[in-house]
Amino acid sequence: MNSAHRPSLEGGPSHGDVQGTPTAEMAGDDFMRPVVAATRTLSLTSRAAARHMIPRGSGVIERDTMLGRAATLEDVGDVAAVVASDRARTMTAATANISSGALID
């Protein structure tokens, strides 16, 4: 595909995430940007749901998973240790899904 017909993302939506920068070289703000975006998204979604629950006097926000539980910090650490090790040396540009089955790849 020549450059004249190659899709471009310039000017498209962006969250400002920094890709490809080693963590040791990444500025703190660049590291935190996607964390803050994800937290903000959860907060906004929860608030929107709560606005519907309050007039009803009840409600529950559930997140069912195939495993019946959410990933723990230990689970996250275990996955991080594996993907950072030589055991994952053939993984490239991969996402490690630790959603306990809430998200299907």
N, C-alpha and C positions, 0 to 999 in steps of 0.2 A: 504494500500500500504506500503510495507516495505521499509526501507531506501535504499536498494540495487536497487530498481526499481523507486525510487522517482526522478523526474526531478530535475536537479540542475542548478542554474544560475551562479554558481561560474565560474569566468573567462569570463563570457559573457559581452556584452556591458553594460555600465553603464554611467549615467550622474552624478554620485556622489551625488545624492539627499539623504538627511537624512530623513528617514521615522520613525515616531513614537516618535520623540523627541518633548516634549512640547515647544511651541514657546518661553516661558520665559526662557528655559534652552538652547535654540539653539544659537550657535555662529552666529554672523552676516554674516560671509562668507557662512555658511551652509544655511542660510535663503535666501541669494541673489543668490546662484548658479543656481537654476531653473529659476529665474527671468532673469538673464543674458543670460542663454541658450535660453530662449524663445525670448528675444529681439534680440539676435544674429541671430537666425533663421529667424526672420522677416526681419532683415536688409539684410542678405545674399540673401534671396528670392527677395526682392525689388530691390536690386542692379542687380541681374541676369535679372530680367524683364526689368529694365531700359536700360541695355546694348542692348536689342532688340528694345526698343522704340526709342532710340536716333537716330539710322540711318534712321528710318522711319519718324522722326520729330514729332511723336505724340504717344500717348498711355495712357491707363488708367488702374490702378490696382483697380479692384472692388471686394468687398466682400459682396455679396448679403446675406441677412438674411431673414428668414421667417417673421420676424416682420418689416422688412424694415428699421431697424436702428441698430446701435451697442449698446451694453450695456454701460450705463454711470457709472461714479464712484459711484453715488448714488445707482444705481442698484446693483453694486457689494457689496456695504456696506450693503444694505438691505438683500441680500442673506447671507452674512457673519454673520449678526446679528441673522438670523433665525437658521442657522446651528450651531451656537455657543450657542443657547439657549436650554432650556429644551423642547421646542416644537419639537426639532430634536433628542430627546433622544433615539429613536429607530434606528436612522441611524448609520450604521457601515460600515467603509471602502467604503463610497459612494463618488461620485464626483458630485458636484453641477454644472450643465451645465448652464452657463449664456452667451451663445454665440448668443442669440437672434434667435436661429434656424439655425445658420450657420453650426453647428455640430449636427448631429442626434445621440443620444445615442443608 
